[in-house]
Amino acid sequence: MTQHPRSKQHQVSRRSVLNAGAWSVPVIAVAAATPAAAASISPDWSASEWFSRYRTDKQLLTVSFAVDQPQDELDGYYYSYSLTFASAPQAPATWTPDIPTTIPYDEQKTIVDSYGPWPSGLPDPATMDGQTLNITVTVTKPGEIPIVLTGSDSFRYWDND
């Protein structure tokens, strides 16, 4: 069989194909991962001034904290809590408050004040007065990466009698 004299120049070796493939796979993987990450950038938050109490007259647990975000930037966020007492380290109780509200603190800080019934899985609130309550809050907004904030407070059982 006779080959055309220029056909050698246009042939691609297996080594060339493998080298090109090895370099293109990481580029394709990075390009595929970038749009999802870029669309889901979460803000950098910090929390302070944790507060927790149970009001017997209203039978409500209140958990509050200050977050370093202006109030108008908190629209559309949802709050769910994981609660454990340091002295009773059973599995954390999950608590989704009935009424999470935001209260302006100053131009750069907002109080997130959440109310709801006592979560099942935690010891009786009357027996936990003065105990350290460990709080983990997951703050979510559709299309964003969840923000996890942690803190603790000396829990107060408030008997209004």
GROMACS elastic network, one bead per residue, 0.5 to 0.9 nm:
[ bonds ]
;  ai    aj funct       b0    kb
    3     6     6  0.83726   500
    3     7     6  0.69276   500
    3     8     6  0.83921   500
    4     7     6  0.54227   500
    4     8     6  0.79622   500
    5     8     6  0.68503   500
    5     9     6  0.85262   500
    6     9     6  0.56084   500
    6    10     6  0.71993   500
    7    10     6  0.54006   500
    7    11     6  0.65358   500
    8    11     6  0.54411   500
    8    12     6  0.87329   500
    9    12     6  0.83229   500
   12    15     6  0.83135   500
   12    16     6  0.65322   500
   12    17     6  0.72085   500
   13    16     6  0.53187   500
   13    17     6  0.66148   500
   13    18     6  0.88700   500
   14    17     6  0.51517   500
   14    18     6  0.62322   500
   14    19     6  0.86364   500
   15    18     6  0.51516   500
   15    19     6  0.61022   500
   15    20     6  0.85979   500
   16    19     6  0.51634   500
   16    20     6  0.61445   500
   16    21     6  0.85088   500
   17    20     6  0.52531   500
   17    21     6  0.60988   500
   17    22     6  0.86078   500
   18    21     6  0.50324   500
   18    22     6  0.60524   500
   18    23     6  0.87226   500
   19    22     6  0.51478   500
   19    23     6  0.64573   500
   19    24     6  0.87468   500
   20    23     6  0.53454   500
   20    24     6  0.61913   500
   20    25     6  0.88014   500
   21    24     6  0.51357   500
   21    25     6  0.61641   500
   22    25     6  0.57947   500
   22    26     6  0.75971   500
   23    26     6  0.63751   500
   23    27     6  0.70630   500
   24    27     6  0.51686   500
   24    28     6  0.61157   500
   24    29     6  0.86070   500
   25    28     6  0.51960   500
   25    29     6  0.61505   500
   25    30     6  0.86892   500
   26    29     6  0.50004   500
   26    30     6  0.61156   500
   26    31     6  0.84910   500
   27    30     6  0.52457   500
   27    31     6  0.60794   500
   27    32     6  0.85399   500
   28    31     6  0.50965   500
   28    32     6  0.60661   500
   28    33     6  0.86541   500
   29    32     6  0.51676   500
   29    33     6  0.62627   500
   29    34     6  0.87213   500
   30    33     6  0.51624   500
   30    34     6  0.60782   500
   31    34     6  0.53932   500
   31    35     6  0.74289   500
   32    35     6  0.67583   500
   32    36     6  0.80406   500
   33    36     6  0.60138   500
   33    37     6  0.66716   500
   33    38     6  0.88991   500
   34    37     6  0.52992   500
   34    38     6  0.59951   500
   34    39     6  0.86402   500
   35    38     6  0.51239   500
   35    39     6  0.61899   500
   35    40     6  0.87539   500
   36    39     6  0.53698   500
   36    40     6  0.64716   500
   37    40     6  0.52610   500
   37    41     6  0.66258   500
   37   145     6  0.89970   500
   38    41     6  0.59950   500
   39   143     6  0.74024   500
   39   144     6  0.75446   500
   40   143     6  0.59467   500
   40   145     6  0.55986   500
   41   143     6  0.88959   500
   41   144     6  0.61872   500
   41   145     6  0.63961   500
   42    45     6  0.88743   500
   42   144     6  0.57143   500
   42   145     6  0.52845   500
   42   146     6  0.71395   500
   42   147     6  0.70887   500
   43   144     6  0.88781   500
   43   145     6  0.87049   500
   43   147     6  0.78481   500
   44   147     6  0.80389   500
   45    67     6  0.67842   500
   45    68     6  0.61933   500
   45    69     6  0.72010   500
   45   147     6  0.75447   500
   45   148     6  0.88153   500
   45   149     6  0.79735   500
   46    66     6  0.84096   500
   46    67     6  0.58387   500
   46    68     6  0.59127   500
   46    69     6  0.86075   500
   46   149     6  0.70053   500
   47    50     6  0.78836   500
   47    65     6  0.64508   500
   47    66     6  0.54638   500
   47    68     6  0.65814   500
   47   149     6  0.65354   500
   47   150     6  0.76210   500
   47   151     6  0.77063   500
   48    65     6  0.58917   500
   48    66     6  0.51955   500
   48    67     6  0.65754   500
   48    68     6  0.84849   500
   48   151     6  0.73997   500
   49    64     6  0.78027   500
   49    65     6  0.52954   500
   49    66     6  0.56293   500
   49    67     6  0.86896   500
   49   111     6  0.88274   500
   49   151     6  0.86379   500
   49   153     6  0.85483   500
   50    63     6  0.74696   500
   50    64     6  0.57404   500
   50    66     6  0.70625   500
   50   135     6  0.85638   500
   50   151     6  0.64348   500
   50   152     6  0.62752   500
   50   153     6  0.57397   500
   50   154     6  0.89688   500
   51    62     6  0.77783   500
   51    63     6  0.56617   500
   51    65     6  0.62140   500
   51   152     6  0.79249   500
   51   153     6  0.57173   500
   51   154     6  0.76594   500
   51   155     6  0.74961   500
   51   156     6  0.87827   500
   52    61     6  0.73337   500
   52    62     6  0.55036   500
   52    64     6  0.64273   500
   52    65     6  0.89084   500
   52   133     6  0.77095   500
   52   152     6  0.86880   500
   52   153     6  0.63805   500
   52   154     6  0.72581   500
   52   155     6  0.52521   500
   52   156     6  0.64308   500
   52   157     6  0.88501   500
   53    60     6  0.83748   500
   53    61     6  0.58850   500
   53    62     6  0.53932   500
   53    63     6  0.68486   500
   53   125     6  0.88970   500
   53   129     6  0.85983   500
   53   154     6  0.86753   500
   53   155     6  0.55163   500
   53   157     6  0.55937   500
   53   158     6  0.66565   500
   54    58     6  0.85703   500
   54    59     6  0.68906   500
   54    60     6  0.56628   500
   54    62     6  0.61756   500
   54    63     6  0.89041   500
   54   118     6  0.78952   500
   54   125     6  0.69295   500
   54   126     6  0.86003   500
   54   155     6  0.80815   500
   54   156     6  0.64016   500
   54   158     6  0.57334   500
   54   159     6  0.82623   500
   55    58     6  0.56183   500
   55    59     6  0.54449   500
   55    60     6  0.54449   500
   55    61     6  0.65170   500
   55    62     6  0.78572   500
   55   156     6  0.86834   500
   55   157     6  0.65869   500
   55   159     6  0.63688   500
   55   160     6  0.72579   500
   56    60     6  0.70369   500
   56    61     6  0.89577   500
   56   157     6  0.76319   500
   56   158     6  0.61746   500
   56   159     6  0.52597   500
   56   160     6  0.64238   500
   56   161     6  0.85539   500
   57    60     6  0.81403   500
   57   158     6  0.84167   500
   57   159     6  0.70368   500
   57   160     6  0.59006   500
   57   161     6  0.79446   500
   58    61     6  0.88221   500
   59   116     6  0.83935   500
   59   117     6  0.65581   500
   59   118     6  0.74841   500
   60   115     6  0.62162   500
   60   116     6  0.52850   500
   60   118     6  0.63655   500
   61    97     6  0.87182   500
   61   114     6  0.80956   500
   61   115     6  0.56657   500
   61   116     6  0.54562   500
   61   117     6  0.58103   500
   61   118     6  0.56105   500
   61   119     6  0.84230   500
   62    97     6  0.87426   500
   62   113     6  0.70887   500
   62   114     6  0.56391   500
   62   116     6  0.68690   500
   62   117     6  0.88609   500
   63    97     6  0.89292   500
   63   112     6  0.82619   500
   63   113     6  0.61348   500
   63   114     6  0.53546   500
   63   115     6  0.67270   500
   63   116     6  0.89644   500
   63   135     6  0.87039   500
   64   111     6  0.67427   500
   64   112     6  0.55178   500
   64   114     6  0.61316   500
   64   115     6  0.87795   500
   65   110     6  0.83860   500
   65   111     6  0.56408   500
   65   112     6  0.55472   500
   65   113     6  0.68589   500
   65   151     6  0.86571   500
   66    69     6  0.87338   500
   66   105     6  0.79445   500
   66   109     6  0.65397   500
   66   110     6  0.55259   500
   66   112     6  0.61709   500
   66   113     6  0.87321   500
   67    70     6  0.83666   500
   67   108     6  0.85941   500
   67   109     6  0.56352   500
   67   110     6  0.54422   500
   67   111     6  0.63001   500
   67   112     6  0.72177   500
   68   108     6  0.57934   500
   68   110     6  0.65066   500
   68   111     6  0.89137   500
   69    72     6  0.83465   500
   69    73     6  0.65831   500
   69    74     6  0.72537   500
   69   107     6  0.83259   500
   69   108     6  0.54732   500
   69   109     6  0.50540   500
   69   110     6  0.60709   500
   70    73     6  0.56160   500
   70    74     6  0.71850   500
   70   104     6  0.73303   500
   70   105     6  0.84757   500
   70   106     6  0.76546   500
   70   107     6  0.58282   500
   70   109     6  0.53425   500
   70   110     6  0.58771   500
   71    74     6  0.54775   500
   71    75     6  0.77071   500
   71   102     6  0.66094   500
   71   103     6  0.69838   500
   71   104     6  0.57155   500
   71   105     6  0.83754   500
   71   106     6  0.88312   500
   71   107     6  0.80635   500
   71   108     6  0.81087   500
   71   109     6  0.72560   500
   71   110     6  0.55135   500
   71   111     6  0.83475   500
   72    75     6  0.62378   500
   72   104     6  0.89547   500
   73    76     6  0.86987   500
   74    77     6  0.59658   500
   74   102     6  0.77560   500
   74   110     6  0.87040   500
   75    78     6  0.89788   500
   75   141     6  0.89156   500
   76   140     6  0.84621   500
   76   141     6  0.60707   500
   76   142     6  0.80793   500
   77   139     6  0.63565   500
   77   140     6  0.54283   500
   77   142     6  0.80576   500
   78   100     6  0.80793   500
   78   138     6  0.80699   500
   78   139     6  0.56112   500
   78   140     6  0.51953   500
   78   141     6  0.63090   500
   79    96     6  0.68550   500
   79    97     6  0.74951   500
   79   100     6  0.72374   500
   79   114     6  0.84856   500
   79   137     6  0.65031   500
   79   138     6  0.58187   500
   79   140     6  0.66308   500
   80    94     6  0.74296   500
   80    95     6  0.60718   500
   80    97     6  0.70192   500
   80   136     6  0.83577   500
   80   137     6  0.57011   500
   80   138     6  0.53552   500
   80   139     6  0.67436   500
   80   140     6  0.84522   500
   81    93     6  0.81032   500
   81    94     6  0.57618   500
   81    96     6  0.60650   500
   81    97     6  0.79885   500
   81   135     6  0.68289   500
   81   136     6  0.56245   500
   81   138     6  0.63223   500
   81   139     6  0.88616   500
   82    92     6  0.57199   500
   82    93     6  0.55724   500
   82    95     6  0.61451   500
   82    96     6  0.87456   500
   82   134     6  0.81880   500
   82   135     6  0.59543   500
   82   136     6  0.50660   500
   82   137     6  0.64642   500
   82   138     6  0.82652   500
   83    91     6  0.88458   500
   83    92     6  0.52777   500
   83    93     6  0.52193   500
   83    94     6  0.65031   500
   83    95     6  0.73289   500
   83   119     6  0.87360   500
   83   122     6  0.79756   500
   83   133     6  0.68611   500
   83   134     6  0.57888   500
   83   136     6  0.65644   500
   83   137     6  0.87806   500
   84    87     6  0.86194   500
   84    88     6  0.71519   500
   84    89     6  0.61488   500
   84    90     6  0.71732   500
   84    91     6  0.72954   500
   84    93     6  0.65365   500
   84   122     6  0.71975   500
   84   132     6  0.85683   500
   84   133     6  0.58676   500
   84   134     6  0.52564   500
   84   135     6  0.68723   500
   84   136     6  0.89585   500
   85    88     6  0.51491   500
   85    89     6  0.59278   500
   85    90     6  0.81620   500
   85    92     6  0.84529   500
   85   122     6  0.78929   500
   85   123     6  0.84794   500
   85   128     6  0.80707   500
   85   131     6  0.68333   500
   85   132     6  0.57728   500
   85   134     6  0.58970   500
   85   135     6  0.87925   500
   85   155     6  0.88883   500
   86    89     6  0.56244   500
   86   131     6  0.72745   500
   86   132     6  0.56275   500
   86   133     6  0.63320   500
   86   134     6  0.67057   500
   87   128     6  0.87874   500
   87   131     6  0.70198   500
   87   132     6  0.74037   500
   87   133     6  0.87823   500
   88   122     6  0.83676   500
   88   123     6  0.76917   500
   89    92     6  0.75922   500
   90    93     6  0.85486   500
   90   121     6  0.82391   500
   90   122     6  0.81631   500
   91   121     6  0.77983   500
   91   122     6  0.88176   500
   92   121     6  0.75767   500
   92   122     6  0.78827   500
   93   119     6  0.64615   500
   93   120     6  0.68016   500
   93   121     6  0.54044   500
   93   122     6  0.62302   500
   94   119     6  0.70256   500
   94   120     6  0.83194   500
   94   121     6  0.83526   500
   95   116     6  0.81759   500
   95   117     6  0.86664   500
   95   118     6  0.82480   500
   95   119     6  0.58449   500
   95   120     6  0.86026   500
   96    99     6  0.89246   500
   96   100     6  0.89541   500
   96   114     6  0.88409   500
   96   115     6  0.89863   500
   96   116     6  0.75739   500
   96   119     6  0.87047   500
   97   100     6  0.61230   500
   97   114     6  0.57461   500
   97   115     6  0.54015   500
   97   117     6  0.76543   500
   98   114     6  0.74119   500
   98   115     6  0.59320   500
   98   117     6  0.78201   500
   99   113     6  0.80849   500
   99   114     6  0.55938   500
   99   115     6  0.52258   500
   99   116     6  0.66413   500
  100   112     6  0.68294   500
  100   113     6  0.56902   500
  100   115     6  0.63679   500
  100   116     6  0.87199   500
  101   111     6  0.82010   500
  101   112     6  0.58157   500
  101   113     6  0.52109   500
  101   114     6  0.61659   500
  101   115     6  0.85621   500
  102   110     6  0.64543   500
  102   111     6  0.56199   500
  102   113     6  0.61061   500
  102   114     6  0.85946   500
  103   110     6  0.57075   500
  103   111     6  0.50376   500
  103   112     6  0.64723   500
  103   113     6  0.74000   500
  104   107     6  0.74986   500
  104   108     6  0.87402   500
  104   109     6  0.68118   500
  104   111     6  0.63000   500
  104   112     6  0.89307   500
  105   108     6  0.77361   500
  105   109     6  0.53570   500
  105   111     6  0.61042   500
  106   109     6  0.52959   500
  106   110     6  0.68077   500
  107   110     6  0.80958   500
  116   119     6  0.82750   500
  117   120     6  0.89674   500
  118   122     6  0.79488   500
  118   124     6  0.87543   500
  118   125     6  0.79158   500
  119   122     6  0.62988   500
  120   123     6  0.82364   500
  122   125     6  0.78437   500
  123   126     6  0.85148   500
  123   127     6  0.72334   500
  123   128     6  0.72336   500
  124   127     6  0.56631   500
  124   128     6  0.69225   500
  125   128     6  0.52100   500
  125   129     6  0.69580   500
  125   155     6  0.89635   500
  125   156     6  0.86145   500
  125   157     6  0.63828   500
  126   129     6  0.62386   500
  126   156     6  0.89850   500
  126   157     6  0.59955   500
  126   158     6  0.86580   500
  126   159     6  0.87416   500
  127   131     6  0.88707   500
  127   157     6  0.83791   500
  128   131     6  0.54117   500
  128   132     6  0.84425   500
  128   133     6  0.88736   500
  128   155     6  0.70865   500
  128   156     6  0.77691   500
  128   157     6  0.72514   500
  129   132     6  0.87834   500
  129   154     6  0.79027   500
  129   155     6  0.57366   500
  129   156     6  0.50057   500
  129   157     6  0.50426   500
  129   158     6  0.84399   500
  130   133     6  0.89017   500
  130   153     6  0.89345   500
  130   154     6  0.52899   500
  130   155     6  0.52125   500
  130   156     6  0.58201   500
  130   157     6  0.78576   500
  131   153     6  0.81757   500
  131   154     6  0.54772   500
  131   155     6  0.55527   500
  131   156     6  0.79720   500
  132   152     6  0.64864   500
  132   153     6  0.55580   500
  132   155     6  0.59532   500
  133   151     6  0.85244   500
  133   152     6  0.53923   500
  133   153     6  0.53845   500
  133   154     6  0.61604   500
  133   155     6  0.58227   500
  134   150     6  0.76038   500
  134   151     6  0.60897   500
  134   153     6  0.68529   500
  135   149     6  0.81776   500
  135   150     6  0.56311   500
  135   151     6  0.52744   500
  135   152     6  0.55320   500
  135   153     6  0.80288   500
  136   148     6  0.68668   500
  136   149     6  0.56972   500
  136   151     6  0.65706   500
  136   152     6  0.85165   500
  137   147     6  0.80624   500
  137   148     6  0.56993   500
  137   149     6  0.51372   500
  137   150     6  0.62723   500
  137   151     6  0.85958   500
  138   146     6  0.63840   500
  138   147     6  0.56769   500
  138   149     6  0.64921   500
  138   150     6  0.88442   500
  139   146     6  0.56485   500
  139   147     6  0.50278   500
  139   148     6  0.63079   500
  139   149     6  0.78472   500
  140   143     6  0.87280   500
  140   144     6  0.69773   500
  140   145     6  0.70666   500
  140   147     6  0.64567   500
  140   148     6  0.88460   500
  141   144     6  0.56165   500
  141   145     6  0.76864   500
  141   146     6  0.71428   500
  142   145     6  0.83782   500
  144   147     6  0.87973   500
  152   155     6  0.87225   500
  153   156     6  0.88979   500
